[in-house]
């Protein structure tokens, strides 16, 4: 079917069994709307149709799924005749600033209403957005992480999909929206980036079917891939060199790190760290990789990757973080040797034959 034309809601099934549905009112927050349907998609659409102005946000340090999903939700609301404010606590990474409508996302640390509802994408709690002023609003939580939690008035959590963008696509179809080439471009970006270029464990036949639909709707897969993977800054390459010079391996685990001084010396930004961990996990025989970055206040931010046999989301959750089973993160207290000891203690519990070199 040509997805550039409006799609009736009945073409797409309601939320699948096992999806988190409408949650009870959260103590201390705005009350739930009366008579909301049990199905989360239907409940979300009821709130959107009844309201006029909405805030759309995602987690701090937004990635491709966060940015693309925010933009697609904004386009959906615009088609519905609604007003949408798109806000991020951090600046949008350079590789996503060319997405349609990316200039509409503004950076702020505090938001001001009035809003009929706040749509939180990829957040396991209000704090993940790192935006002040969200308290007291009616919250809609759309997430696909295994660490997702039911903190909002409406909670739609589906851990089986490859990206939140896939859920936004389902919502747009249910709303009868037109999947325009601009929306398709944003949604294809969510799928491409959150599957690691169709490499991570959440990639299924349905993922490729969705990618096909989005290409038919006008997304250019070659252009999007070039923008994401072949638009590297000089500072990132210099930072990568610093990280690779620190590369270590013990059996099935590899790790690498950069110091705050490395960041300063290479003029690198936070977004330049994205994907560096993949250079360690791609080593033959390695099952889990860790990238550690020293923050200015000397805390240590970790990115964890797995080839699928180890659930790194569970490891990250035990350390106060979260994410996907094959890609997750957390932040630990420094200095670097202390953080290494802490993460190794967790990895030894989870990685079979931790120190055994398969070669």
N, C-alpha and C positions, 0 to 999 in steps of 0.2 A: 504494500500500500504506500502511496506517496505521502510521506509525513509532512510535506509542506502545506497540506490542506488541513482544515480543522478536523479533529478526531472526536467522535462521540464518546462519552464517558464509558459506555457499555463495551467498547472495544478492549478495555483493559480490566482485568479482574480487580476486585477490592484487595485490600491488604491481605497478604498470605497468612495462613495459619501460623501462629508463633510470633507474628509481629506484635510488638507492644502496642496496646490500644490506649484509649483515653484514660488518663490517670486521674486519680482523685485530686482535689484541691490541695495544694502544698501549704502546710501551716505557715502563717505569716505572709502569704502572698495573696494576690487578687483571687477572688472566688472563681470556680469553674462556671462557664456558661451553662444554663439549664438545658436539659433535653438534648445533649450532644449525642450523635450516633456512636455506637460502640466501635465501629470501624474507624481507624484513625484517618484514613484518606477522606472519608465522608465528613468526619468531624472537622478536619482542617478546612475543607472546602466550605463548610457551613460558616465557620468563623470568618473566612476571607470574604465570602459573599455578603455577610452582614456588616462587616467593617468598612472603613474608608481609608485609613492611614495605618501603615505597618512599618516596623523596623525589621530589617533583615541583617543578620550578622553571623559570623562564624568564629572559630577559635583564633586566638592570637597567633602570630607568625603564620599567616594563611598560606596554604599550598594550592596546587592546581584544582583539587576537588573543592576546596573552600571557595576559591575565587570564582570558578566556573559555576558552581551551584548558586552562589549569591546572585550572580548576574542573571542566571536563568530564572530564578525566583522573581527577581525584579521585573524581568520581561513578562513573566506570567501575570504578575499583579497589574502591570501596565495594560495588558490585553483585557484584563477584567475591569478596567476603568478605575483602578485603585491607585493610591499614592504610596510609593515605597521609598524609604530612606535606607541606603546601603552603607553600613559603617563597619570599619575594621580598626582594631586597636593598633595595628601595625601597618606600615606601608605595603602596598601590593608589590610582590617581587617583579623585577624588570621583565622577566620572560612572559609574564601574564598581562602586562600593561597594554599590549596590542589587541587583547580580546575585545570583542564588541561591547561597548558600554563600560569598559573598565574605568574610564574617567569619572563615572558616576559614583564610584566607591570612595568615600572620604574617610580619612583617618581622624580618630578622636579618642579621647580617654574617658569622656563622659557623654551620655546621651540625655536628651530632654524630650519629653512627650509633648502633646498627648499622642499615644498610639493605641489603636484598638487591640493590637497584639504584637508580640515580639517573636520572630521566627529565628530560632537558633539552629544552625546547621553544624553538624560534626562536633558537638559539645557534650561532654559527660556531666556538665554542671554549668551554672551561670558563671562561675569564676573563670572557666576556660576562655570565655570571650574577652576577659580582662577589660571590660567596659563598666564604668561606674554609672549608676542610675537605672539599672535594669530591674531593681527590686520593685515589687508592687505591680508590675505589668502582667497581663495574661500571656503565658509563655507557651509556645509551640516548639517542641523538641523533635528534630528530624536527624537521625543518626544511624550509622551502620557499623560502628565499632563494637567489638565484643565487650569493651569496658563501658558501654553506654548505660545510662541510668535513667530512671523515670522520675525526674525532678520537676517536670513541668505540668501544666494543666492538660495538655495533649502530648503524648509521647508516642512517636512512631519510630521504632527501632527495628531494623532488619539487618541482621548480621550476615545474611546470605548474599547480599548484593556486593558488587565490586566497588561501588562508589556511592556517595550521597547523591551525586548527579543522576544516577540511575533512578533513585527514588523521586527526585524532582521531575524527571521525565514521566514517570508513572502518574505523578500528581497533575502534570500539565495535560496528559491525555485524559485523565478523569475529569478535568475541568473543561474539556472540549476546546483547549487552546490550539492555536496554530504553532507547529514546530517550525519556526522560521529558520533560514540559514544562519542568522546571528545566534539564535538560541541553540541550534544544533552544534555550532562551533564551540560554544561555551561548554555544552554537555559532553561533547566528544573529548574535550580537554580534560574533564573530570575523570573520564574512563581511562584515557591513555595514561595519565599521571598516577592515578591511584592503583593501577595494576602494574606499575613499573614498566610500562611499555608492553603490557599483556604478558607479564612474567610471573606475577605473584599468585599465590594459591587460590585467591578468590576468582581467578579467571576461569570462566566456564563457557559452554556453548552459547548460553544466553548473553554473555558479555559481547561476543562477536556478533550476535544477532542485533544487539542494541547498537553496536558500532556501525553495522550495515545500515540500519534505519537512519542513523544520524548523518551518515554520508549521503544517503538518498535524499535527506532533507536539506542538504547543502553544505555540510561540513567538508572541508578539504583536508583529508588525513595527512597528505604529504606536507602541506604548508604548516599545519599545526605541529607535526612532529619536528619540523625544522625549527620552528619558533621555540619549542620546548627544549630540544636536545642539541641544537646547533647554533645557539646564541650565547655562548659562554663568554663571560668577561675575562679580561686579562688577570684581574685580581683573583678570580676563582682558580685559574690555572696555577698561579703562583702559590696560592694556599694549598691546592692539591699537592703540589710538589713538597711543601713543608710537611703535610700529613703523611705522604708516602715515605718520606725519609724516616718517619717514626714507626713504620709498619712492623708489627710483631705477630708471631704465630706460635700457638701451642696446640698441637694436635688438630682438633676440629674447630678451633676457635682462633679468629684473627682479630686484631685491634690496631687502631691507629689514632693519633691525637694531634691537636694543635693547641698551643698556648695563646693567651691573650696577646702576648708580644708578637706571635706569628700573625695574628689578625691585624695588628697595628702595622707591622713591617710590610705586609703585602697589600695594605689598604683595602682589606676584605670587609665585606658586610656580612650580616647574619645569613642572608640568602645565598651567599657564596659557599656556605657549608652544605647546602642541599645536595644529596646524592653522593657525597664523598665516601660514605660507609659502603656503598655498592662496590667500590674498588677492592675492598677487603673480602666481602662475601662471595665475589666471583672467583676467588682462588679455588682451584681444584682440591677437593677433599675437605674444604672448610664448610661447616654447617651453620655457624653463627658468626656474625661480625659485629663489632662495636666501634663507633666513632665517638671520641670524647673531645669536647671543646671547653676550654677554660673561659669562664665569663669574667668581666671586669672586676666583679666583687669576689672572684676566686671560687665561686661555686662551679660545678662541672655539669654540663649538659651532655646527655648521652643519646645517640641514635643507635638502635639495634635492628639488625636484619637477620632473617633466617631463610634457608632454602626450603623450609616446610616441615622438617622433622621436629623442630623445637618451636614451641609457642612463646615467642618473645613478648607478646602482649601480657601473658601471665607473669613473666619476669618483671616487666616494667610496672605492672600494677602493684606487685609486692614492694616496689621501691617508690611508690607514690605517683607513677606515671600511667601510661596506657597506650592504646593504639590497636593495630591489627596483629593477627597471629604471626605474620611474616615481617611486619614493619611497625616498630613502636619506639617510644622514647620516654625519658625521665630526666630529672635533675637531682644531683646528689651534692652533698657538702664536699668541699675540697679539703686539702689539696689533691692534686691528681693521683698520687700513690694511694691515698685513702679511698678515693672513688674506684680505682682499679681493684683494690682488695674487696670492696663491697660488691661490685658487679661480678667478679670472679667467684665469690662465695655463692652467689645465686646461680651462676652458669654451671658450676660443678654439680649442683643439685638436678639440673635439667638436661645437660648434654651427656648422652651416653658415651663412655670411653673418651672423656674430655681431652685427655692428654695423648691419646693414641693417634699417631700419624697413619692414616690409611694407606699411605704410600711407603 
